[in-house]
């Protein structure tokens, strides 16, 4: 367990760790935007599909 914690600390201290954190923040932002857009447009898209009568 201590070895794993040491690896995590080394990654966070180094430049590589900072890059991983930045990628994590970008992925989180993209996921948040996707979730909010689906939530905002979901009802409108659903109503459009309900209007189509096959």
Secondary structure, 3 states (H helix, E strand, C coil): CHHHHHHHHHHHHCHHHHHHHHHHHHHHHHHHHHHHHHHHHHHHHHHHHHHCCC
